[in-house]
Amino acid sequence: GRGDWLTISSHCDWRGLYCDEGVTALDIFNSKLHGTLPTEIGNLKRLTFLGVIGNFGLVGPIPSEIGHLQQLKSLRLASNKLSGPIPSEIGHLQQLNDLGLSYNEFSGPIPSEIGHLQQLESLDLGRNKFSGPIPSEIGHLQQLQSLDVSENNGSGTISGTIPSEIGHLQQLKSLRLLGNKLSGPIPSEIGHLQQLEILGLAGNELSGPIPSEIGHLQQLNDLGLFYNKFSGPIPSEIGHLQQLESLSLEGNELSGPIPSEIGHLQQLERLRLNNNIGLTGTVPVEVGQLESITSASFQNTSLTGGLDDLAFCQNREATNKTTERSHYSNRYLFGSSSRHSKCTVPTKNLTDGERTILDSIAGTCRRSL
């Protein structure tokens, strides 16, 4: 079996080291390494896999000699204490399809040379201290399926706008840019990413309207735009996202009514619209008919109660959904703190006919308690 590097004489029997007419893979995981990555790593020119993960004593920069490893297909250096800039020589690794540098202390700009890695399928730069803009050259990575530049909010932070070239990444399935200081609008080119399943842009300073082109992302199951500065109406085109399971738009400056087209989202489980004080009107009855919702929030908006709200309540109670939803229906949607009736709704500004219908539905709700 494979053993300790200090006690086994045959190099190719060392734990984590694999040979095939030379060293082809080096996989050092949670091995309590200390010190820096040696420059001599660049001499292992047959390497196709280099993984050094979870060694919290490993510090310092990536040596520029990394650029000599031109057969490398996977470079995984996550969860160490590596620091400094990414060397521009990383752009020499043109066979690379997986680059994972998350959970370190890398700083400085994202090098434009990353755009040379045209075989790249996964790029994870999250949870570091990178600063400056996302380079437009990222649009050259047309094989990319996953891009994560989240939470670079240490001594520096990712800023600027989302480059329109992001729309060239038509194989992309996951795009996570949350927790930075990105500003400006979502580019309309986002609509070109028709394979996208996850779009996470939360916790930035993005502004302007949510583009209607977002309705083209018909594979999307998670849309997280919360805690930005988006304004204007919720686009009705969101109703085209028939695979959507989570819609989180809270903490923005959205205004106007909730579009009834959200009622088309038959897979929707989580709906977060709270802390958008400009949202007005009532919750559409079509939203109340969504049977898949397990969590929803509308507090701190200007939404008012009425028939549509009570229809939502009736659906939640009559189908005996979770306690969380019952609590939500009472406090957040209807603004009531009553512990006795989960179907309390404001009834002002209603016609006599509406009041009669409300009384009938409310009786059904109460009998289900």
Buried (B, 14 or more C-beta within 10 A) or exposed (E): EEEEBEEBEEEEEBBBBBBEEEBBBBBBEEBEBEEEBEEEBBEBEBBBBBBBBBBEEBBEBBBBBBBBBEBBBBBBBBBBBBBBBBBBBBBBBEBBBBBBBBBBBBBBBBBBBBBBBBBBBBBBBBBBBBBBBBBBBBBBBEBBBBBBBBBBBBEBBBBBBBBBBBBBBEBBBBBBBBBBBBBEBBBBBBBBBEBBBBBBBBBBEBBBBBBBBBBBBEBBBBBBBBBBEBBBBBBBBBBBBBBBBBBBBBBBBBBEBBBBBBBBBEEBBBBBBBBBEBBBBBBBBBBBBBEEBBEBBBBBBEBBBBBBBBBBBBBBBBEEBEEEBBEBBBBBBBBBEEEEBBBBBBBEEBEEEBEEBBEEBBEEBBEBE
